[in-house]
Amino acid sequence: MKSKLTSLFSRTTPETYKKGTILVAGDTKPHKAYLLETGAVKMITYTPQGAQVIQHILVPGSAFPVLTINPQIHNRFWFEAMTVVKVREVPYAQFTQRVLADPDLIKDQFDKLTLALDKYSLRIESLAQSDVRVRILSTLGYLMSHFGTQEKDGTMVCSLSITHQELADFIGASRETVSREWEKLKAQGIVDLRAGQIILKDLKYIRRQDE
């Protein structure tokens, strides 16, 4: 089904956007649908005080925004490039019409959304019950599964650079708390940084945290 969704964008020319580019603004009607080919895009909202909350990190192969295919849903999410990204674009009305006219694509999007909802509920549960250390390790495990490569020595290197502030925005903690916990993990030899890239030295430890 991935190829069928990709075919919606196949005749378009890939566009490249720099880090920090707002691809879709919140509280506006989307004018374009995007298929992410390379890089990462963060899906964000803002608190009444103006603090950023990262709701999700989109990985290559993701189409967005999709919730507003349902006309009853108002778009409240901002989609911002976390890295340099390469995307394909089609008019949003065309994207919506094609998806709604194809039962296979409707089922595909339904399956993806229900799986995402299940993962999101687990994340909310984790935010409510887990300490910051576990949330950091869980998030790093997620990032490594999509952006990590394994070295000969068994360590994992993440190609996605993420700041302590972004990590804090994603797990619902303050930057100071994340930085403090990061230093503890680094001192224990679990994580490190190399040229701005996250290094995970003990992937088994992270898996244990998720169990």
C-alpha positions in Angstrom: 0.0 0.0 0.0 2.9 2.3 0.5 3.5 2.3 -3.3 -0.1 3.4 -3.9 0.2 6.3 -1.5 3.6 7.2 -3.0 2.0 7.2 -6.5 0.0 10.2 -5.4 3.2 12.2 -5.3 5.3 10.4 -7.9 4.8 12.9 -10.7 6.0 15.9 -8.6 9.5 17.2 -8.3 11.1 16.8 -4.9 11.6 20.1 -3.0 14.2 20.8 -0.4 13.6 22.9 2.7 16.1 24.1 5.3 15.9 23.3 9.0 13.3 25.4 10.8 11.0 25.9 7.8 7.4 25.8 8.7 5.7 23.5 6.1 2.2 23.7 7.6 1.1 26.4 10.1 -1.3 25.6 12.9 -4.8 27.0 13.0 -4.8 27.3 9.2 -6.4 25.2 6.4 -3.6 23.1 4.8 -3.0 24.1 1.2 -0.5 21.2 0.4 0.0 17.6 1.4 3.6 16.4 1.8 5.4 13.1 1.5 8.6 13.1 3.5 11.5 11.5 1.6 14.5 12.4 3.7 15.1 14.2 7.1 12.7 14.7 10.0 9.7 16.9 10.6 8.3 17.7 14.0 4.5 18.0 14.6 4.0 20.6 17.3 1.5 22.6 19.3 1.9 25.5 21.6 0.7 26.0 25.2 -1.2 29.1 26.1 2.1 30.4 27.6 3.8 29.9 24.2 5.9 26.9 25.1 6.4 24.4 22.3 5.2 20.8 22.7 6.4 18.2 20.2 3.6 15.8 19.6 5.3 13.6 17.1 8.4 13.3 15.0 7.7 12.3 11.4 10.1 10.0 9.6 10.8 9.3 5.9 7.8 7.8 4.2 5.3 9.8 6.3 2.5 11.8 4.6 1.2 14.9 6.3 -1.1 16.4 7.4 -3.6 13.6 7.3 -6.1 14.3 10.2 -7.7 17.1 8.3 -8.8 14.7 5.5 -11.8 14.6 7.9 -13.4 18.0 7.3 -14.7 18.0 10.8 -11.2 18.3 12.2 -9.6 21.7 12.4 -5.8 21.7 11.9 -4.1 22.8 15.2 -0.7 21.4 14.4 2.4 23.0 13.1 4.8 21.0 11.0 8.4 22.2 11.1 11.5 20.8 9.5 13.9 19.5 12.2 16.6 19.0 9.6 17.1 19.8 6.0 14.2 17.8 4.4 13.3 16.6 1.0 9.6 16.3 0.3 7.1 15.9 -2.5 4.0 18.1 -2.6 0.5 18.0 -4.0 -2.4 20.3 -3.6 -4.3 19.3 -0.4 -7.6 19.2 -2.1 -6.2 16.7 -4.7 -4.7 14.6 -1.9 -8.0 14.5 0.0 -10.0 13.6 -3.1 -7.7 10.8 -4.2 -7.6 9.2 -0.7 -11.4 9.4 -0.1 -12.1 8.0 -3.6 -9.9 4.9 -3.0 -11.1 2.4 -0.4 -7.6 0.9 -0.2 -6.1 4.2 0.7 -8.8 4.9 3.2 -8.1 1.6 4.9 -4.4 2.3 4.7 -4.8 5.7 6.4 -7.2 4.3 9.0 -4.7 1.5 9.9 -1.9 4.0 10.3 -4.0 6.4 12.4 -5.2 3.7 14.7 -1.7 2.4 15.2 -0.5 5.9 15.8 -3.3 6.5 18.3 -2.3 3.3 20.2 1.4 4.4 20.4 0.3 7.9 21.4 -1.8 6.5 24.3 1.2 4.5 25.4 3.3 7.6 25.3 0.7 9.6 27.4 0.8 6.7 29.9 4.6 6.8 30.0 4.6 10.6 30.5 2.2 10.1 33.5 3.9 7.2 35.1 7.6 7.1 34.1 10.4 9.2 35.4 12.4 11.5 33.1 15.3 9.0 32.7 13.0 6.3 31.3 11.3 8.8 29.0 14.6 9.9 27.6 15.8 6.4 27.0 12.4 5.4 25.4 12.6 8.4 23.1 16.2 7.7 22.1 15.2 4.1 21.4 12.5 5.4 19.0 14.9 7.8 17.3 17.5 5.0 16.8 14.9 2.7 15.3 14.3 5.3 12.5 17.6 7.3 12.3 20.2 5.0 13.8 23.0 3.0 12.3 24.9 0.3 14.2 28.7 0.6 14.4 31.1 -2.4 14.4 31.5 -2.1 18.2 27.7 -2.5 18.6 27.0 1.1 19.5 24.3 3.0 17.7 24.7 6.4 16.0 21.7 8.7 15.4 21.8 10.7 12.2 19.2 13.1 13.6 20.6 15.8 15.8 18.2 16.7 18.6 18.8 19.4 21.2 18.1 19.0 24.9 15.3 21.6 24.5 13.6 19.5 21.7 14.0 16.3 23.8 12.4 18.2 26.7 9.6 19.4 24.5 8.9 15.8 23.3 8.9 14.1 26.7 7.2 16.8 28.8 10.1 17.9 31.0 12.2 21.0 31.5 15.4 21.5 29.6 17.4 21.7 32.8 16.0 18.3 34.0 16.8 16.7 30.7 20.4 18.1 30.7 20.9 16.8 34.3 19.6 13.3 33.4 21.7 13.3 30.2 24.9 14.0 32.2 24.0 11.0 34.5 23.5 8.7 31.5 26.7 9.9 30.0 28.7 9.3 33.2 27.3 5.8 33.3 28.5 5.1 29.7 25.1 4.7 28.3 25.0 7.7 25.9 27.5 10.1 24.4 27.8 12.8 21.7 30.1 12.7 18.7 30.2 15.7 16.4 26.6 16.6 17.5 25.3 13.1 16.9 23.8 11.0 19.7 25.7 7.7 20.5 23.9 4.9 22.3 26.5 2.6 23.8 24.1 0.2 25.5 21.1 -0.6 23.4 20.2 -3.6 25.6 19.8 -1.2 28.5 17.4 0.9 26.6 15.3 -2.1 25.6 15.2 -3.1 29.3 13.8 0.3 30.1 11.0 -0.3 27.6 10.0 -3.7 29.0 
